[in-house]
Amino acid sequence: MCSDSIVRDWHGKPYYSLDSYCKNMFHHKCYKIALNARMSCPNRDGTLDTRGCIFCSSGGSGDFAVDIAGKTMEEQIAEGMAKFGDKVTGHDLIAYFQAYTNTYAPLPYLEEVYRSALSHPKVCGISIATRPDCLGPEVLALLAKLKGEYPDKFLWIELGLQTIHEETAHYIRRGYPLSCFEKACTKLKTLKIPFIVHTILGLPGETDRQVLETMKYLNHIAPFGIKLQLLHILKNTDLAKDYEKGIFEALTPEHYLDLLVSCLAHLSPDIVIHRVTGDGPKDLLIAPKWSLDKRKVLNSLHHRMKEQGIRQGDLYEAINKDKH
């Protein structure tokens, strides 16, 4: 399932949000339940490094995830649903394997946790956050098999790219070259498995122009979706140490909104926007504190885009109109 199989209806928003995609595809809102499947990461277990990416918390970017340890999938889903109160109804849950690298475990375990989620009656599909260097042939074969066995449900892969610029990638300790990402995308497209690309806005040393170069590159890659994540500086990370030394500054809300609007204007209108800000745990977030008011950030973004008459893809379509 991907965005080109349905009519593009943005439900009043100036960009093609995940919420709009779900309403178009499933005719109702869907809710993501973040899971911690207790996997590791080659950036943490010594394969590549032991420190993790420079911005990553000890929770492996899954600080809001439900820990699966000692719980059945039914119990995990129930715990995740409880966070939404009485909003969740019907078959409208996306099981999101979020914490650490969720294809980095023995194959039988991967199959067990993926199947347990896909088999749950209230789950409409699963989304698996991983690294492009952790998609070996056996893992890809498993994903393809499950995709075929659960035709009424979807299977998405989320790839942590963050940036196309190698200097920045080295600084954040990403641990793989851009060519590795490109090969993973090609393999996933061959298997017709939709993928979502994670990017971070506000990485130290990156200019707005470099961020837009990443957006233009992703138009060429043409993923199913993209996450535009605001850089969060969290306690007990190496990024926090550099921030406290004054090596870089966190984005102001004005700068972030300007950059975000530019990114959306440059992105193809066919790419589903899965995130435009992000959540930083209150007890871990050092900066930017303004990001804690997520509703204000979203309202400000929508207001600014409507006031300026800008919609996702405006610049993309203007640049590419003579190529078709």
C-alpha positions as a Python dict, from the first residue, in 0.01 Angstrom:
ca = {
    (1, 'M'): (0, 0, 0),
    (2, 'C'): (141, 337, -94),
    (3, 'S'): (20, 685, -171),
    (4, 'D'): (-8, 646, -548),
    (5, 'S'): (-288, 390, -506),
    (6, 'I'): (-539, 640, -369),
    (7, 'V'): (-679, 981, -448),
    (8, 'R'): (-465, 1262, -306),
    (9, 'D'): (-691, 1426, -46),
    (10, 'W'): (-519, 1631, 223),
    (11, 'H'): (-830, 1692, 436),
    (12, 'G'): (-774, 2066, 463),
    (13, 'K'): (-405, 2056, 549),
    (14, 'P'): (-141, 2224, 331),
    (15, 'Y'): (61, 1901, 310),
    (16, 'Y'): (-4, 1530, 266),
    (17, 'S'): (2, 1406, 625),
    (18, 'L'): (1, 1048, 749),
    (19, 'D'): (-338, 1123, 904),
    (20, 'S'): (-475, 1214, 561),
    (21, 'Y'): (-323, 903, 405),
    (22, 'C'): (-487, 678, 665),
    (23, 'K'): (-825, 848, 625),
    (24, 'N'): (-801, 805, 249),
    (25, 'M'): (-690, 442, 267),
    (26, 'F'): (-882, 312, 570),
    (27, 'H'): (-1157, 576, 592),
    (28, 'H'): (-1073, 658, 954),
    (29, 'K'): (-789, 780, 1170),
    (30, 'C'): (-514, 536, 1266),
    (31, 'Y'): (-304, 537, 1583),
    (32, 'K'): (60, 437, 1610),
    (33, 'I'): (159, 229, 1910),
    (34, 'A'): (535, 243, 1965),
    (35, 'L'): (695, -85, 2073),
    (36, 'N'): (1034, -168, 2222),
    (37, 'A'): (1115, -519, 2098),
    (38, 'R'): (1436, -529, 2303),
    (39, 'M'): (1673, -532, 2006),
    (40, 'S'): (2015, -371, 1989),
    (41, 'C'): (2201, -172, 1723),
    (42, 'P'): (2537, -219, 1548),
    (43, 'N'): (2617, 134, 1664),
    (44, 'R'): (2585, 18, 2026),
    (45, 'D'): (2696, -345, 2048),
    (46, 'G'): (3050, -283, 1923),
    (47, 'T'): (2998, -391, 1563),
    (48, 'L'): (3039, -31, 1446),
    (49, 'D'): (3059, 159, 1776),
    (50, 'T'): (2946, 139, 2136),
    (51, 'R'): (2818, 493, 2179),
    (52, 'G'): (2520, 500, 1943),
    (53, 'C'): (2436, 797, 1722),
    (54, 'I'): (2537, 1125, 1883),
    (55, 'F'): (2175, 1238, 1937),
    (56, 'C'): (2029, 903, 2049),
    (57, 'S'): (1913, 855, 2408),
    (58, 'S'): (1973, 539, 2608),
    (59, 'G'): (1622, 436, 2502),
    (60, 'G'): (1733, 408, 2140),
    (61, 'S'): (1487, 674, 2021),
    (62, 'G'): (1207, 470, 2173),
    (63, 'D'): (1152, 663, 2494),
    (64, 'F'): (774, 648, 2453),
    (65, 'A'): (766, 284, 2342),
    (66, 'V'): (586, 2, 2520),
    (67, 'D'): (846, -248, 2641),
    (68, 'I'): (748, -597, 2524),
    (69, 'A'): (948, -781, 2793),
    (70, 'G'): (729, -1039, 2966),
    (71, 'K'): (414, -923, 2784),
    (72, 'T'): (202, -1081, 2518),
    (73, 'M'): (126, -876, 2208),
    (74, 'E'): (-230, -843, 2339),
    (75, 'E'): (-94, -686, 2659),
    (76, 'Q'): (141, -457, 2468),
    (77, 'I'): (-136, -336, 2241),
    (78, 'A'): (-366, -280, 2541),
    (79, 'E'): (-95, -77, 2715),
    (80, 'G'): (-39, 130, 2402),
    (81, 'M'): (-412, 186, 2353),
    (82, 'A'): (-446, 309, 2711),
    (83, 'K'): (-227, 607, 2621),
    (84, 'F'): (-493, 724, 2375),
    (85, 'G'): (-782, 696, 2621),
    (86, 'D'): (-1113, 627, 2448),
    (87, 'K'): (-1004, 765, 2110),
    (88, 'V'): (-907, 429, 1963),
    (89, 'T'): (-1183, 227, 1800),
    (90, 'G'): (-1193, -49, 1542),
    (91, 'H'): (-905, -192, 1342),
    (92, 'D'): (-703, 125, 1345),
    (93, 'L'): (-370, 47, 1512),
    (94, 'I'): (-24, 69, 1356),
    (95, 'A'): (229, -140, 1550),
    (96, 'Y'): (547, 67, 1533),
    (97, 'F'): (869, -117, 1618),
    (98, 'Q'): (1055, 196, 1719),
    (99, 'A'): (1334, 149, 1973),
    (100, 'Y'): (1687, 79, 1844),
    (101, 'T'): (1728, -123, 1519),
    (102, 'N'): (1429, -348, 1460),
    (103, 'T'): (1574, -585, 1202),
    (104, 'Y'): (1887, -645, 1411),
    (105, 'A'): (1807, -973, 1584),
    (106, 'P'): (1798, -1347, 1504),
    (107, 'L'): (1559, -1425, 1222),
    (108, 'P'): (1325, -1651, 1426),
    (109, 'Y'): (1276, -1375, 1682),
    (110, 'L'): (1206, -1117, 1412),
    (111, 'E'): (945, -1343, 1257),
    (112, 'E'): (786, -1407, 1596),
    (113, 'V'): (742, -1040, 1690),
    (114, 'Y'): (634, -928, 1343),
    (115, 'R'): (378, -1209, 1316),
    (116, 'S'): (240, -1145, 1662),
    (117, 'A'): (167, -785, 1563),
    (118, 'L'): (33, -863, 1215),
    (119, 'S'): (-196, -1131, 1356),
    (120, 'H'): (-354, -897, 1609),
    (121, 'P'): (-713, -822, 1500),
    (122, 'K'): (-691, -450, 1580),
    (123, 'V'): (-362, -393, 1396),
    (124, 'C'): (-396, -270, 1037),
    (125, 'G'): (-21, -291, 971),
    (126, 'I'): (330, -265, 1110),
    (127, 'S'): (607, -11, 1068),
    (128, 'I'): (964, -124, 1136),
    (129, 'A'): (1233, 132, 1218),
    (130, 'T'): (1579, 14, 1116),
    (131, 'R'): (1908, 101, 947),
    (132, 'P'): (1980, 44, 576),
    (133, 'D'): (2288, -161, 670),
    (134, 'C'): (2067, -403, 865),
    (135, 'L'): (1857, -526, 574),
    (136, 'G'): (2042, -839, 468),
    (137, 'P'): (1900, -1090, 217),
    (138, 'E'): (1747, -1314, 487),
    (139, 'V'): (1569, -1021, 651),
    (140, 'L'): (1441, -897, 316),
    (141, 'A'): (1316, -1247, 231),
    (142, 'L'): (1127, -1258, 562),
    (143, 'L'): (969, -919, 499),
    (144, 'A'): (863, -1023, 150),
    (145, 'K'): (714, -1347, 284),
    (146, 'L'): (513, -1169, 553),
    (147, 'K'): (395, -908, 305),
    (148, 'G'): (256, -1190, 92),
    (149, 'E'): (99, -1376, 384),
    (150, 'Y'): (-86, -1074, 521),
    (151, 'P'): (-228, -910, 206),
    (152, 'D'): (-497, -727, 401),
    (153, 'K'): (-237, -552, 618),
    (154, 'F'): (59, -333, 537),
    (155, 'L'): (428, -361, 619),
    (156, 'W'): (640, -46, 614),
    (157, 'I'): (1012, 4, 673),
    (158, 'E'): (1148, 323, 832),
    (159, 'L'): (1509, 410, 744),
    (160, 'G'): (1719, 648, 952),
    (161, 'L'): (1900, 863, 696),
    (162, 'Q'): (1899, 1201, 878),
    (163, 'T'): (2109, 1374, 607),
    (164, 'I'): (2274, 1307, 271),
    (165, 'H'): (2588, 1500, 367),
    (166, 'E'): (2875, 1271, 460),
    (167, 'E'): (3050, 1524, 684),
    (168, 'T'): (2738, 1557, 898),
    (169, 'A'): (2681, 1181, 888),
    (170, 'H'): (3031, 1128, 1024),
    (171, 'Y'): (2973, 1381, 1301),
    (172, 'I'): (2649, 1216, 1416),
    (173, 'R'): (2815, 870, 1393),
    (174, 'R'): (2558, 735, 1150),
    (175, 'G'): (2796, 454, 1055),
    (176, 'Y'): (2716, 390, 689),
    (177, 'P'): (2769, 571, 355),
    (178, 'L'): (2494, 716, 139),
    (179, 'S'): (2551, 437, -114),
    (180, 'C'): (2430, 185, 148),
    (181, 'F'): (2105, 378, 186),
    (182, 'E'): (2055, 386, -190),
    (183, 'K'): (2105, 8, -222),
    (184, 'A'): (1852, -55, 56),
    (185, 'C'): (1596, 167, -117),
    (186, 'T'): (1645, -17, -445),
    (187, 'K'): (1595, -356, -278),
    (188, 'L'): (1281, -242, -96),
    (189, 'K'): (1136, -99, -416),
    (190, 'T'): (1206, -425, -596),
    (191, 'L'): (1006, -608, -327),
    (192, 'K'): (738, -335, -338),
    (193, 'I'): (779, -269, 33),
    (194, 'P'): (698, 96, 112),
    (195, 'F'): (963, 282, 311),
    (196, 'I'): (974, 601, 513),
    (197, 'V'): (1289, 810, 544),
    (198, 'H'): (1385, 981, 869),
    (199, 'T'): (1554, 1320, 836),
    (200, 'I'): (1662, 1567, 1106),
    (201, 'L'): (1637, 1944, 1070),
    (202, 'G'): (1885, 2151, 1270),
    (203, 'L'): (2184, 1917, 1272),
    (204, 'P'): (2502, 2099, 1387),
    (205, 'G'): (2691, 2262, 1103),
    (206, 'E'): (2423, 2211, 839),
    (207, 'T'): (2293, 2510, 650),
    (208, 'D'): (1934, 2547, 532),
    (209, 'R'): (2062, 2497, 179),
    (210, 'Q'): (2212, 2160, 275),
    (211, 'V'): (1882, 2053, 432),
    (212, 'L'): (1700, 2141, 111),
    (213, 'E'): (1957, 1940, -85),
    (214, 'T'): (1854, 1639, 123),
    (215, 'M'): (1488, 1706, 35),
    (216, 'K'): (1565, 1733, -337),
    (217, 'Y'): (1765, 1411, -322),
    (218, 'L'): (1473, 1233, -158),
    (219, 'N'): (1242, 1350, -435),
    (220, 'H'): (1467, 1151, -668),
    (221, 'I'): (1458, 846, -436),
    (222, 'A'): (1076, 883, -417),
    (223, 'P'): (1001, 711, -85),
    (224, 'F'): (647, 640, 33),
    (225, 'G'): (695, 881, 322),
    (226, 'I'): (930, 1109, 509),
    (227, 'K'): (974, 1227, 868),
    (228, 'L'): (1092, 1583, 920),
    (229, 'Q'): (1226, 1559, 1273),
    (230, 'L'): (1332, 1865, 1471),
    (231, 'L'): (1669, 1806, 1636),
    (232, 'H'): (1620, 1743, 2007),
    (233, 'I'): (1910, 1776, 2248),
    (234, 'L'): (1859, 1513, 2516),
    (235, 'K'): (2033, 1460, 2847),
    (236, 'N'): (2318, 1210, 2869),
    (237, 'T'): (2399, 1221, 2497),
    (238, 'D'): (2721, 1332, 2330),
    (239, 'L'): (2516, 1587, 2139),
    (240, 'A'): (2421, 1745, 2473),
    (241, 'K'): (2790, 1779, 2562),
    (242, 'D'): (2858, 1971, 2240),
    (243, 'Y'): (2552, 2188, 2297),
    (244, 'E'): (2662, 2273, 2650),
    (245, 'K'): (3007, 2365, 2516),
    (246, 'G'): (2841, 2615, 2283),
    (247, 'I'): (2952, 2433, 1967),
    (248, 'F'): (2607, 2481, 1813),
    (249, 'E'): (2268, 2634, 1890),
    (250, 'A'): (1923, 2480, 1883),
    (251, 'L'): (1683, 2612, 1620),
    (252, 'T'): (1448, 2891, 1722),
    (253, 'P'): (1077, 2837, 1645),
    (254, 'E'): (1090, 3102, 1370),
    (255, 'H'): (1391, 2943, 1202),
    (256, 'Y'): (1242, 2597, 1230),
    (257, 'L'): (908, 2700, 1081),
    (258, 'D'): (1079, 2882, 793),
    (259, 'L'): (1294, 2578, 719),
    (260, 'L'): (1003, 2337, 755),
    (261, 'V'): (786, 2535, 513),
    (262, 'S'): (1073, 2540, 262),
    (263, 'C'): (1120, 2164, 296),
    (264, 'L'): (752, 2096, 237),
    (265, 'A'): (742, 2329, -62),
    (266, 'H'): (1037, 2144, -219),
    (267, 'L'): (905, 1792, -152),
    (268, 'S'): (695, 1606, -406),
    (269, 'P'): (323, 1621, -318),
    (270, 'D'): (311, 1241, -356),
    (271, 'I'): (537, 1184, -54),
    (272, 'V'): (339, 1126, 268),
    (273, 'I'): (459, 1343, 556),
    (274, 'H'): (475, 1117, 862),
    (275, 'R'): (614, 1380, 1100),
    (276, 'V'): (683, 1753, 1104),
    (277, 'T'): (827, 1801, 1452),
    (278, 'G'): (869, 1511, 1695),
    (279, 'D'): (837, 1445, 2065),
    (280, 'G'): (1113, 1497, 2319),
    (281, 'P'): (1065, 1339, 2665),
    (282, 'K'): (1013, 1621, 2916),
    (283, 'D'): (1253, 1468, 3165),
    (284, 'L'): (1529, 1433, 2903),
    (285, 'L'): (1481, 1735, 2678),
    (286, 'I'): (1743, 2008, 2721),
    (287, 'A'): (1653, 2208, 2411),
    (288, 'P'): (1457, 2339, 2232),
    (289, 'K'): (1200, 2365, 2511),
    (290, 'W'): (949, 2539, 2284),
    (291, 'S'): (902, 2209, 2101),
    (292, 'L'): (717, 2064, 2401),
    (293, 'D'): (407, 2258, 2292),
    (294, 'K'): (349, 2037, 1991),
    (295, 'R'): (-1, 2165, 1920),
    (296, 'K'): (130, 2522, 1899),
    (297, 'V'): (404, 2414, 1658),
    (298, 'L'): (154, 2239, 1431),
    (299, 'N'): (-97, 2523, 1444),
    (300, 'S'): (178, 2775, 1367),
    (301, 'L'): (295, 2567, 1070),
    (302, 'H'): (-55, 2536, 924),
    (303, 'H'): (-126, 2905, 978),
    (304, 'R'): (201, 3012, 819),
    (305, 'M'): (158, 2793, 512),
    (306, 'K'): (-199, 2906, 456),
    (307, 'E'): (-111, 3271, 516),
    (308, 'Q'): (174, 3251, 265),
    (309, 'G'): (-30, 3044, 20),
    (310, 'I'): (222, 2761, 24),
    (311, 'R'): (141, 2393, -14),
    (312, 'Q'): (357, 2085, -23),
    (313, 'G'): (516, 2045, -364),
    (314, 'D'): (468, 2403, -487),
    (315, 'L'): (836, 2451, -566),
    (316, 'Y'): (881, 2088, -671),
    (317, 'E'): (608, 2121, -932),
    (318, 'A'): (735, 2460, -1048),
    (319, 'I'): (1086, 2320, -1097),
    (320, 'N'): (969, 1998, -1268),
    (321, 'K'): (682, 2127, -1482),
    (322, 'D'): (896, 2136, -1797),
    (323, 'K'): (1030, 1782, -1743),
    (324, 'H'): (701, 1604, -1804),
}
